[in-house]
Amino acid sequence: MVSSNCAVSGVRAIFLEGELVPVASESMRRAVPADLPALGRMLATSLHASWNADAIAAEFKIEWSIVEVLVHDAEQEEIRGLLVYWHVADELQLLYVATDPHHLRKGIGRKLMQHLCLRAKRLHATCITLEVRADNDAALQLYRGIGFVEVGRRRGYYQTEGIDAVLMEWRTT
Ligand SMILES: CC(C)(COP(=O)(O)OP(=O)(O)OC[C@H]1O[C@@H](n2cnc3c(N)ncnc32)[C@H](O)[C@@H]1OP(=O)(O)O)[C@@H](O)C(=O)NCCC(=O)NCCS
């Protein structure tokens, strides 16, 4: 039984059946330029790595672009997830979501997308839109699981391979 919650040497810990057990903590925050090297390393090993540190740096200069990171352990600040989206008129447009390749299939992608849905509601957006390669099964399953629905296709949009772009949407109401 958990009996109390405290911080020891800056690490959150709980008493669990008489023993002090450290608690892994995850939180979302806005990305800053100092994150670029870590993000660059993460993206360099990512499957479907269409983004890199330069692309993220360019987003920092766009007024309506929001770049957020999921950090594991507020003290050590290990970046494990990335979310890039635009807030345009009454829509959020997801540009990119990625999980550190060392931490796939641990629920991080779902947390990032749930956070995005919450942000959409808080910002009074009507919907979130996105575009994804038709052969990106992991992303498609992730989006469908959150409740995104397919609203269109761009045939052969990814031209070197002739892969379709799937257009998806999630409505806040
Ligand atoms: C897509 C991505 C963000 C998913 O991140 P993740 O942290 O591994 O996802 P989660 O662990 O939260 O998984 C949530 C759900 O997504 C689906 N999913 C994730 N990876 C999957 C895979 N390899 N194959 C099939 N479904 C997958 C599953 O439905 C999963 O639920 P489950 O584990 O209960 O079965 C990750 O694979 C990634 O970073 N890919 C490279 C970047 C990319 O392609 N981004 C999308 C660009 S549009």
The ligand as a Gaussian input file, in Angstrom:
#p B3LYP/6-31G(d) Opt

LIG

0 1
 C        4.399000       6.177000     -34.419000
 C        5.180000       6.255000     -33.106000
 C        5.184000       7.711000     -32.622000
 C        4.462000       5.369000     -32.065000
 O        5.117000       5.582000     -30.826000
 P        5.119000       4.536000     -29.630000
 O        5.559000       5.282000     -28.411000
 O        5.880000       3.320000     -29.972000
 O        3.565000       4.167000     -29.529000
 P        2.790000       3.560000     -28.272000
 O        3.656000       2.633000     -27.508000
 O        2.150000       4.671000     -27.515000
 O        1.668000       2.700000     -29.001000
 C        0.316000       3.135000     -29.060000
 C       -0.402000       2.300000     -30.114000
 O        0.104000       2.620000     -31.419000
 C        0.100000       1.424000     -32.223000
 N        1.480000       1.058000     -32.574000
 C        2.633000       1.609000     -32.117000
 N        3.688000       1.023000     -32.725000
 C        3.192000       0.118000     -33.580000
 C        3.787000      -0.776000     -34.517000
 N        5.118000      -0.866000     -34.661000
 N        2.980000      -1.553000     -35.270000
 C        1.633000      -1.483000     -35.146000
 N        1.009000      -0.661000     -34.267000
 C        1.783000       0.134000     -33.505000
 C       -0.540000       0.341000     -31.386000
 O       -1.933000       0.400000     -31.606000
 C       -0.207000       0.821000     -29.980000
 O       -1.085000       0.328000     -29.007000
 P       -0.719000      -1.050000     -28.244000
 O        0.709000      -0.961000     -27.811000
 O       -1.699000      -1.067000     -27.115000
 O       -0.916000      -2.132000     -29.264000
 C        6.620000       5.685000     -33.277000
 O        6.559000       4.446000     -33.925000
 C        7.560000       6.615000     -34.038000
 O        8.201000       7.495000     -33.442000
 N        7.687000       6.396000     -35.369000
 C        8.623000       7.197000     -36.194000
 C        8.090000       8.593000     -36.435000
 C        6.793000       8.554000     -37.213000
 O        6.594000       7.778000     -38.124000
 N        5.868000       9.481000     -36.843000
 C        4.601000       9.653000     -37.509000
 C        4.781000      10.612000     -38.641000
 S        3.226000      11.044000     -39.361000

